[in-house]
């Protein structure tokens, strides 16, 4: 468990101790909750919390425009 106060948008996933397997699990959970699909090639570009937030916002926005 990570103290929420220690997480900022610019915090890197590496600094949070997120492994590549953890990142896949996080993305899977986000996909389920938001009813979106994150393209596999986008996974490699996720480096920070902000990257995840921006990606989800973009995909949710695209879904709403469809």
C-alpha positions in Angstrom: 0.0 0.0 0.0 1.2 3.5 -0.9 0.3 6.6 1.1 -1.9 8.6 -1.2 -0.3 11.8 0.0 3.0 10.6 -1.5 1.5 10.3 -5.0 1.6 13.3 -7.4 0.8 13.5 -11.1 4.4 13.8 -11.9 5.4 10.8 -9.8 7.0 8.1 -11.9 5.6 4.6 -11.8 9.1 3.4 -11.1 9.3 5.6 -8.0 6.0 4.0 -6.8 7.6 0.6 -7.2 5.2 -0.3 -10.1 6.6 -3.2 -12.1 5.6 -3.9 -15.7 3.2 -6.6 -14.5 1.7 -4.2 -12.0 1.2 -1.6 -14.8 -0.6 -4.2 -16.9 -2.8 -5.0 -13.9 -3.5 -1.3 -13.3 -4.4 -0.8 -17.0 -6.7 -3.8 -17.0 -8.5 -2.5 -13.9 -8.9 1.0 -15.5 -10.2 -0.6 -18.7 -12.8 -2.5 -16.7 -13.9 0.5 -14.6 -14.0 3.0 -17.5 -15.2 0.6 -20.2 -12.3 1.5 -22.5 -9.5 -0.4 -24.3 -5.9 0.8 -24.0 -4.0 -0.1 -27.1 -1.0 -2.3 -26.3 1.5 0.0 -28.0 0.4 2.8 -25.5 1.5 0.7 -22.5 5.2 1.3 -23.2 4.7 5.1 -23.0 3.2 5.0 -19.5 5.9 6.4 -17.3 4.1 8.7 -14.8 0.8 8.9 -13.0 0.1 11.9 -15.4 0.6 9.6 -18.4 -2.1 7.3 -17.1 -4.5 10.2 -16.3 -4.0 11.8 -19.7 -4.4 8.5 -21.6 -7.6 7.6 -19.8 -9.0 11.1 -20.4 -8.3 10.8 -24.0 -9.8 7.4 -24.4 -12.9 8.3 -22.5 -13.3 11.4 -24.5 -12.9 9.5 -27.8 -15.5 7.0 -26.6 -17.9 9.8 -25.8 -17.4 11.3 -29.3 -18.2 7.9 -31.0 
